[in-house]
Amino acid sequence: MASLSPRTTNLAACLRRHQSWLGPGALALFLALVPLILRNPYHRELLNLIGLNVLVVLGLNLFIGFAGQISLGHAAFFGLGAYGSAILTTALGLPAWPAMGFTALAVAGLALGIGIPTLRLHGHYLAMATLGFNYVWHIILVEWDRVTGGPSGLAGIPSLTLLGLPIDTELRFHYLIWSVVLVALLLCRNLLHSGVGRGLAALAQDEVAAACLGVDVQRSKIKTFVLSAVFASVGGSFYAHYFGYVNPDAFGIFKSVDLVIMVVVGGLGSVWGTLFGAAFITVLPHWLDFLSDYFDLVHGLLLVLILLFLPQGLITGLWQHWRWHRARSYRAEVPAPERSEAGQ
């Protein structure tokens, strides 16, 4: 067998050394080129909406997929980020970036205040508590019309500017939001590969066992909850400044359910699966536009099928099934070793 050349060997060693950056690098290259191919403003807007959802679902997946908790009220934090930036910029005249920062800090404080008592609950009790929070927040948006604009919402939200350049087109916003998403992906990946991430993995499997291993269960859950709320707040602020308009219907209970479905479809505990889950559920209504009268039925049926046959998520489940079939076929191809004469 011919030996590999030194150049090929060095290339292979370099790829192994930097393989953790191959995925983000390929994604960054794809995202840099795809808006130049998709010149239709509608397609670019859809891609930007996927980026916004990915940012929110990344935080939610930390809480559900890695900490093993459940939240059915994450759209409330999404809405808090959107309305916080909208009110601070339109009513108080603050610049957009400081408004986003102040809003994220306020949402973090609110999530901390809610999380300390709420995260003592477990299972469906926790799910109902977060659902109730989302319901109360939606009522406030509708009824407090003097501040929130009521059912009509708020308009005239200024667009973002970066280095004096207004982010007022789909193309410019695409590069901004997906740059933020890539940074968030890397942060989540590094967090999960750290000691904190291993503690979260233990927490998701068994809280009692995690506590025995020295994990501060309550504090870990609260920290993850606050971090996921900040992700949602930042996503909501970008949403408000991108569309220039917010209304309560965009942040209701059904939006929270959609966010959970994105996590489940992409795969619980899968950072890269988050991309697929958010993209799939965001694009699905546009694919099924001809079934608009039955969309809720199709949506629910799809979720049930995934939970029944691929409980790990669509991408994670298909990947595991492919690896299992590959290993099985490999074992079938390798002949069983013949027994030695001594063993006969």
C-alpha positions as CSV (number, residue, x, y, z in Angstrom):
1,M,0.0,0.0,0.0
2,A,1.4,3.4,-1.1
3,S,2.2,5.7,1.7
4,L,0.6,9.2,1.8
5,S,2.7,12.2,0.8
6,P,3.9,14.5,3.6
7,R,1.6,17.3,2.2
8,T,-1.5,15.0,2.4
9,T,-0.5,13.9,5.9
10,N,-0.1,17.5,7.1
11,L,-3.4,18.5,5.6
12,A,-5.2,15.6,7.3
13,A,-3.5,16.5,10.6
14,C,-4.5,20.2,10.2
15,L,-8.2,19.2,9.5
16,R,-8.2,17.0,12.6
17,R,-6.8,19.7,14.7
18,H,-9.3,22.3,13.5
19,Q,-12.3,20.0,12.8
20,S,-14.4,21.8,15.4
21,W,-14.3,24.9,13.2
22,L,-15.2,23.2,10.0
23,G,-18.9,23.3,10.7
24,P,-19.1,27.0,11.7
25,G,-16.8,27.9,8.8
26,A,-18.9,26.1,6.2
27,L,-22.1,27.6,7.7
28,A,-20.6,31.1,7.6
29,L,-19.5,30.7,4.0
30,F,-23.0,29.4,3.0
31,L,-24.7,32.3,4.8
32,A,-22.4,34.8,3.1
33,L,-23.2,33.5,-0.4
34,V,-26.8,32.5,-0.2
35,P,-28.3,36.1,-0.1
36,L,-26.4,36.8,-3.3
37,I,-28.2,33.9,-4.9
38,L,-31.6,34.6,-3.4
39,R,-32.3,38.0,-4.9
40,N,-36.0,37.8,-4.2
41,P,-36.8,40.1,-1.2
42,Y,-39.4,37.6,0.0
43,H,-36.8,34.8,0.3
44,R,-34.3,37.1,2.0
45,E,-36.9,38.1,4.5
46,L,-37.8,34.5,5.2
47,L,-34.1,33.7,5.8
48,N,-33.9,36.7,8.2
49,L,-36.9,35.4,10.1
50,I,-35.3,32.0,10.4
51,G,-32.2,33.7,11.9
52,L,-34.4,35.5,14.5
53,N,-36.1,32.2,15.4
54,V,-32.7,30.4,15.7
55,L,-31.5,33.0,18.2
56,V,-34.5,32.5,20.4
57,V,-34.6,28.7,20.1
58,L,-30.9,28.4,20.9
59,G,-31.6,29.8,24.4
60,L,-34.8,27.7,24.8
61,N,-32.9,24.5,23.8
62,L,-30.3,25.2,26.6
63,F,-33.2,25.2,29.0
64,I,-35.2,22.3,27.6
65,G,-32.6,20.2,25.9
66,F,-29.7,20.5,28.2
67,A,-31.1,21.5,31.6
68,G,-34.0,19.1,31.1
69,Q,-36.7,21.6,32.1
70,I,-39.8,22.8,30.2
71,S,-41.0,26.2,29.3
72,L,-44.2,27.0,27.5
73,G,-43.9,30.8,28.0
74,H,-40.8,31.7,26.2
75,A,-42.6,33.9,23.7
76,A,-43.2,36.3,26.6
77,F,-39.5,37.0,26.9
78,F,-39.4,37.3,23.1
79,G,-42.2,39.9,23.3
80,L,-40.5,41.7,26.3
81,G,-37.4,42.2,24.2
82,A,-39.5,43.5,21.2
83,Y,-41.7,45.8,23.2
84,G,-38.9,47.0,25.5
85,S,-36.8,48.2,22.6
86,A,-39.9,49.6,20.8
87,I,-41.0,51.7,23.8
88,L,-37.5,52.9,24.7
89,T,-36.8,54.1,21.2
90,T,-40.2,55.5,20.2
91,A,-41.5,57.0,23.6
92,L,-38.2,57.8,25.3
93,G,-36.0,58.5,22.2
94,L,-33.1,56.2,23.2
95,P,-30.8,55.0,20.5
96,A,-31.5,51.4,19.4
97,W,-28.4,49.7,20.6
98,P,-28.6,51.1,24.2
99,A,-32.3,50.3,24.2
100,M,-31.5,46.7,23.4
101,G,-29.0,46.5,26.2
102,F,-31.2,48.0,28.8
103,T,-34.1,45.7,27.7
104,A,-31.9,42.6,27.9
105,L,-30.8,43.6,31.5
106,A,-34.4,44.2,32.5
107,V,-35.5,40.9,31.1
108,A,-32.6,39.1,32.9
109,G,-33.7,40.6,36.2
110,L,-37.4,39.7,35.5
111,A,-36.4,36.1,34.6
112,L,-34.3,35.9,37.8
113,G,-37.3,37.1,39.8
114,I,-39.6,34.6,38.1
115,G,-37.2,31.7,38.1
116,I,-36.3,31.7,41.8
117,P,-39.8,30.5,42.9
118,T,-41.0,28.9,39.7
119,L,-38.1,26.6,39.1
120,R,-38.8,24.8,42.3
121,L,-41.6,23.2,40.4
122,H,-41.2,20.1,38.2
123,G,-42.7,18.5,35.1
124,H,-46.1,19.7,34.0
125,Y,-46.4,22.1,37.0
126,L,-43.4,24.1,35.7
127,A,-44.9,24.0,32.2
128,M,-48.2,25.4,33.5
129,A,-46.5,28.1,35.5
130,T,-44.5,29.3,32.4
131,L,-47.7,29.1,30.3
132,G,-49.5,31.2,32.8
133,F,-46.8,33.8,32.7
134,N,-47.1,34.0,28.9
135,Y,-50.9,34.4,29.3
136,V,-50.6,37.2,31.8
137,W,-48.0,39.0,29.6
138,H,-50.3,38.8,26.6
139,I,-53.2,40.3,28.5
140,I,-51.0,43.2,29.6
141,L,-50.0,43.9,26.0
142,V,-53.6,44.0,24.9
143,E,-55.0,46.0,27.9
144,W,-52.3,48.5,28.6
145,D,-52.9,50.3,25.4
146,R,-51.5,53.7,26.7
147,V,-48.0,52.2,26.7
148,T,-48.2,49.1,24.4
149,G,-50.6,50.4,21.8
150,G,-53.1,47.7,22.8
151,P,-54.3,45.2,20.1
152,S,-53.0,47.7,17.4
153,G,-49.4,47.4,18.6
154,L,-46.7,49.9,18.1
155,A,-45.3,51.3,14.8
156,G,-42.6,53.6,13.8
157,I,-39.8,51.7,15.5
158,P,-36.5,52.9,14.0
159,S,-34.2,50.5,12.2
160,L,-30.7,49.7,13.6
161,T,-27.6,51.5,12.5
162,L,-24.0,50.0,12.5
163,L,-21.0,52.3,12.1
164,G,-23.2,55.0,10.7
165,L,-24.8,52.6,8.1
166,P,-28.5,52.1,8.5
167,I,-29.6,48.4,8.6
168,D,-32.7,49.1,6.5
169,T,-32.6,46.4,3.8
170,E,-33.1,42.6,3.9
171,L,-29.5,42.1,2.7
172,R,-27.9,44.3,5.4
173,F,-30.0,42.8,8.1
174,H,-29.2,39.3,6.9
175,Y,-25.5,39.8,7.5
176,L,-26.1,41.4,10.9
177,I,-28.6,38.8,12.3
178,W,-26.7,35.8,11.1
179,S,-23.4,37.2,12.4
180,V,-25.1,37.4,15.8
181,V,-26.5,33.9,15.4
182,L,-23.0,32.5,14.6
183,V,-21.6,34.1,17.7
184,A,-24.4,32.7,19.8
185,L,-23.9,29.2,18.3
186,L,-20.2,29.3,19.2
187,L,-21.0,30.5,22.7
188,C,-23.5,27.8,23.3
189,R,-21.2,25.1,21.9
190,N,-18.3,26.3,24.1
191,L,-20.6,26.5,27.1
192,L,-21.8,22.9,26.6
193,H,-18.2,21.6,26.3
194,S,-17.2,23.3,29.5
195,G,-17.7,22.1,33.1
196,V,-21.0,24.0,33.2
197,G,-22.2,22.1,30.2
198,R,-21.3,18.7,31.7
199,G,-23.2,19.8,34.8
200,L,-26.3,20.6,32.7
201,A,-26.0,17.3,31.0
202,A,-26.0,15.5,34.3
203,L,-28.9,17.7,35.5
204,A,-31.0,16.7,32.4
205,Q,-30.5,13.0,33.1
206,D,-31.1,12.9,36.9
207,E,-31.3,15.9,39.3
208,V,-30.6,13.7,42.3
209,A,-27.5,12.1,40.8
210,A,-26.3,15.5,39.6
211,A,-26.7,16.9,43.1
212,C,-24.7,14.0,44.4
213,L,-21.9,14.8,41.9
214,G,-21.7,18.3,43.3
215,V,-23.9,20.2,40.8
216,D,-25.9,23.1,42.4
217,V,-29.2,22.0,40.8
218,Q,-31.3,25.1,41.7
219,R,-28.7,27.6,40.8
220,S,-27.9,25.9,37.5
221,K,-31.5,25.8,36.5
222,I,-31.9,29.5,37.3
223,K,-28.8,30.5,35.4
224,T,-29.9,28.6,32.3
225,F,-33.4,30.1,32.6
226,V,-32.0,33.6,32.8
227,L,-29.6,33.0,29.9
228,S,-32.3,31.6,27.7
229,A,-34.5,34.6,28.5
230,V,-31.7,37.0,27.5
231,F,-31.4,35.2,24.1
232,A,-35.1,35.6,23.6
233,S,-35.0,39.3,24.6
234,V,-32.2,40.0,22.1
235,G,-34.1,38.1,19.4
236,G,-37.2,40.2,20.2
237,S,-35.3,43.4,20.0
238,F,-33.9,42.5,16.6
239,Y,-37.4,41.6,15.5
240,A,-38.8,45.0,16.5
241,H,-36.1,47.0,14.7
242,Y,-36.3,44.8,11.6
243,F,-40.0,44.9,11.0
244,G,-40.5,48.4,12.6
245,Y,-43.8,47.2,14.1
246,V,-44.9,44.9,16.9
247,N,-48.3,43.7,18.0
248,P,-49.5,41.3,20.8
249,D,-50.4,38.4,18.4
250,A,-46.8,37.8,17.5
251,F,-45.9,36.9,21.1
252,G,-48.9,34.8,22.3
253,I,-49.2,31.3,23.6
254,F,-49.1,29.8,20.1
255,K,-45.8,31.4,19.5
256,S,-44.4,29.7,22.6
257,V,-45.7,26.3,21.4
258,D,-44.0,26.9,18.0
259,L,-40.7,27.6,19.7
260,V,-41.0,24.3,21.7
261,I,-41.8,22.5,18.5
262,M,-38.7,23.9,16.8
263,V,-36.6,22.6,19.7
264,V,-38.2,19.1,19.5
265,V,-37.9,18.9,15.7
266,G,-34.3,20.0,15.7
267,G,-33.4,17.6,18.5
268,L,-33.3,18.1,22.3
269,G,-29.8,19.0,23.2
270,S,-28.6,19.5,19.7
271,V,-27.1,22.9,19.0
272,W,-26.8,22.3,15.2
273,G,-30.3,20.7,15.2
274,T,-31.6,24.1,16.4
275,L,-30.8,25.5,12.9
276,F,-32.8,22.8,11.2
277,G,-35.8,22.9,13.6
278,A,-36.1,26.7,13.4
279,A,-35.8,26.7,9.6
280,F,-38.2,23.8,9.1
281,I,-41.0,25.2,11.3
282,T,-40.5,28.7,9.9
283,V,-40.7,27.6,6.3
284,L,-43.4,25.0,6.8
285,P,-46.4,27.4,6.6
286,H,-45.1,28.7,3.3
287,W,-44.7,25.2,1.9
288,L,-48.2,24.3,3.0
289,D,-49.8,27.5,1.9
290,F,-52.3,25.5,-0.2
291,L,-53.4,23.7,3.0
292,S,-53.9,26.9,4.9
293,D,-57.3,25.7,6.2
294,Y,-55.8,22.5,7.6
295,F,-52.4,23.8,8.6
296,D,-52.9,23.4,12.4
297,L,-54.0,19.8,11.7
298,V,-50.9,19.0,9.6
299,H,-48.7,20.9,12.1
300,G,-50.0,18.8,15.0
301,L,-49.8,15.5,13.1
302,L,-46.2,16.2,12.1
303,L,-45.3,16.8,15.7
304,V,-47.0,13.6,16.9
305,L,-45.2,11.5,14.3
306,I,-41.8,12.9,15.2
307,L,-42.4,12.4,18.9
308,L,-43.6,8.8,18.2
309,F,-40.9,7.6,15.8
310,L,-38.0,10.1,16.3
311,P,-38.3,11.3,19.9
312,Q,-34.7,12.6,19.8
313,G,-35.7,15.0,17.0
314,L,-35.8,14.8,13.3
315,I,-32.1,15.5,12.5
316,T,-30.7,13.7,15.6
317,G,-33.0,10.7,15.2
318,L,-32.2,10.3,11.5
319,W,-28.5,10.6,12.2
320,Q,-28.6,8.0,14.9
321,H,-30.7,5.6,12.7
322,W,-28.1,6.1,9.9
323,R,-25.2,5.3,12.3
324,W,-27.0,2.3,13.6
325,H,-27.7,0.9,10.1
326,R,-24.2,1.6,9.1
327,A,-22.8,-0.3,12.1
328,R,-25.1,-3.1,11.4
329,S,-24.2,-3.4,7.8
330,Y,-20.5,-3.3,8.7
331,R,-20.9,-6.1,11.2
332,A,-22.7,-8.1,8.5
333,E,-19.9,-7.6,6.0
334,V,-17.1,-8.6,8.4
335,P,-16.9,-12.4,8.5
336,A,-16.9,-14.1,11.9
337,P,-13.5,-15.3,13.0
338,E,-13.0,-19.0,12.7
339,R,-12.7,-20.9,15.8
340,S,-9.2,-22.2,16.5
341,E,-8.6,-25.9,16.7
342,A,-7.9,-25.6,20.4
343,G,-11.4,-24.3,21.0
344,Q,-13.1,-27.0,18.9
